[in-house]
Amino acid sequence: MDRSLKAISLLLSYPTEELQRAMPEIGGVLAADSRMTAAARRDLRPLVETLQSGDIYDLQETYVGLFDRSRSLSLNLFEHVHGESRDRGGAMVSLVEMYRDAGFDPATSELPDHLPVLVEFLAMRPFADIQDTLADAAHILAVLQTRLDRRESPYGAVFAALLQIAGARADAGAVEQLLEQPEDDPEDLEALDAIWEESEVTFGPDPNGGCPQVRDMLSQMDTPVNPAPGTPAQAAE
């Protein structure tokens, strides 16, 4: 078990009182990981301290506002690849099969592509698998870090830590392309309703096409698929 990845999975999970009680141990694990620079470990402290001592209802409200009400900060990875299209269902099936083949049965109601779930799975995999998978997702991880840093959210440090632990380096051009896409405003409820009015996800293979591999899906994360309403979609490379 890669204890740091397990700790990161918990940091990115919905805050609970149980998580608060575990924060001293989580913080200790991350503070001792030499795969991160001293600066990266130090940058994690504000989030660890906030999650440990903050009011649980405030923490939960902040979490929902960031990750559940803002599509541009979604922790569901395939959201950034396929949006709500049918292709996402096929990719999800491949991911579930990968989990099952490895004997991994996540005890959560979250979707299989939820980043904390994937990171928890990777915590049990060989380090080469960790590096490969996170390297494929490096573009979106770097973009999420940048967007969170712009909001002065301590959660941004978690994504920097993930990239350092994996030794993954995102392509600057691909990151810049993604960052050019306008962000949705979680306070603009009317605009959010319009964005979410899309086709329903179908969790099953597409009868008109094969079921792509998970890493192939992650490797396409530099292609934005959910531009803001009224913004022309950027052509896929």
N, C-alpha and C positions, 0 to 999 in steps of 0.2 A: 504494500500500500504506500503510495506517495502521499505522505501526510500533509504536505503543503497544498497539493491539489485538492485534497479532501477539505482542507481548511478554506481554500478559495471557493469551493463549491458551496460551503456553508455561508461564507460572507455574501455571496450573490443570491442567497435564498431569502424568501419572505421572512422578515424579522418576527421572532416569537420570544416568549419569556425563556423558553428552553435554550434558544440560541444565545440570549443574553448571558445566561449562566455559564455557557461554554466559552465565552469570549476570552477569558484569561488564558485558557489552554490554546485556543486558536491563535491568539496574538503571540504566544510563546513559540508555537511551531513556526510561524512565518518569520519571526524575528531571528530564528536560528538557521534559516535557509541561506546557505552561502551562494546559491545560484543567482541570487538577487544582489544588486549593489546595496551598499549601506544606505544610500539615498532612497532607493526603492523600498527598503524595509521601513525606513523612517516615515516615508509617505503613507504607509498603511496604518500608522498609529492613530491618526484622527478618526478613521472609520471604525477601527477596533474599539477605541474609547467611546465613540458616540453610540455604537451598537450595544456596548456594555452598560452604559449609564443613562442613556437617553430614555425619555418617556416612550413606552412601547407603542402607544397609539400614534404619536408623532412619527416614530420610525416607520411604522406601517404606512402611514399616509404619504410620507416622502417616497418610500419604495414604489407604491402604486403610481404616484404621480410621475416618477421617472420611467419605470419600465413597463407598466401596464397601460398607461394612458398616452404614451408617446411611441408611435410606431418606429420612429427613427432611432429609438433607444431600446427596441425590443430585444429581449434575451432569447427569443425563439429564432435560432439561426437561419432556418429555412425561410423565415419571413423576409429576410434580406436577399434571398436567392429567388424565390418563387412567389412571394406574396401569398395570396389566398387561392392560387390557381390549382388545378387538378394535379399538376406535376409535383406539387408539394406533397400530396398524398402518397405518390409512388416513392418519393425520397424518404418519407417518414416510415413506410413499410420496410425499406432497406435498412434504415437505422434500427428499427425494432428487431429485425432479424439479426443484425450484427450484435446487438445486446444479448439476445437469446443464445446465439452461438457461443458467446463468451460466458454464459451462465450468469448474466447480470439482469436482475429484476428490480428496477427502481421502485422504491416504496413512495410514490408520489402521484398526485393527480395531474402534474404538469405534462405537457406534450414531450415526446421523446427528444425533440430538437432543442429543448430548453437548455441553455448553456450550463446552469448548475448541474443538471442531470448528466450532460455529456462530460463535464469535468470530473464528476464523481466516478463515471465509468472509466475515464482515462487514468484516474488515480490507481486503478487496479491493473493497468496494462504495462507492457514493457516500455522503457523510456523512449525507444525508437518510435513506437506507435504514438506516444504523446507528442513528440516533436513533429512527426509527419502531419498529424491531424491539426494541431494548433498552427502549424506553418500554413496549412491550406486556409485556415480561418484568420490569418494574421491581418488581412486588410480590414475586415469588419471589426476585429478587436481593437485595432489602432484607431479606427473611426469612432467607435464607442468611447474610447478613452478621451479622444479629443473633444467630443461633444459634451462629455461629462465634465471635463476640465473647464470648458467654456462656461458651464453653469456653476463652476466652483463647487462641484460635488466631490466628496471624498471617495466616492465609488470609482472615480477615474483611476485611482492608484491600483485597484485590483486588476484592471486590464493591462496596465504596465507590468505588473508582477507576473501575470500569466505569460506575457510575451518574453520576459526575461528568463523565467524558469524553463521555457521550451527552447530558448535560444532562437526564437522566430523573429524574423525581420520583415516587416511589411514593405511592399513596393510603394515608394513615395508617390509615383504617378497615379497608381490605382487608388491610393488613399485620397489624394487631392481630387480625383474625379468623383469619388463618393461624397466628399465634403462639399462639393459644389451643389449638391442636391439640397433644396430648402428643407428645413426641419419643420415638423408639425408642432404646433403649440398646444401643450396639454391643457392650457387654460381656455382655449377656444373650442368649446364643446360642439358648436355647430359644425366647424370645420372637421373635427374628429369624427363626427357622425357620418359626414360625407365620405371621408377616407375609408371608413370601415364598411361601407355599403358596397361590398364586393362579393364575388362568388364564394359559395360555401366550400370549405375544405372537404375533399372526399378521401377518406383513409382507405385506399385500395389501389391496386395497380391500374394504370391507364390502359384500357383495352386497345388503344391506338399506338401504343409505344411500350418500349421496355422499361425496366425499373433501374435507373442509373445508380451507381455506387455512391456511397456517402461522401467519400473524398472527392469524387468528381463534382458533386453538388457544392461542397465547401470551396472548391477551387474557383467557382464562379462568383464568389462573394464580392468581387470588385465591380460587378455589373449591377447598377442600381435598378430596381424594378418597381419602386413605389414613389415616383415623383409626386410632389404636391399637386392638388387639383389645379388645372389650368396651366401647369408647367409641362412643356413638351418632354416626352420621355427621351432620355439619351440613348442613342443607338448602341446596341451591344457590340462589343468588339468581336 
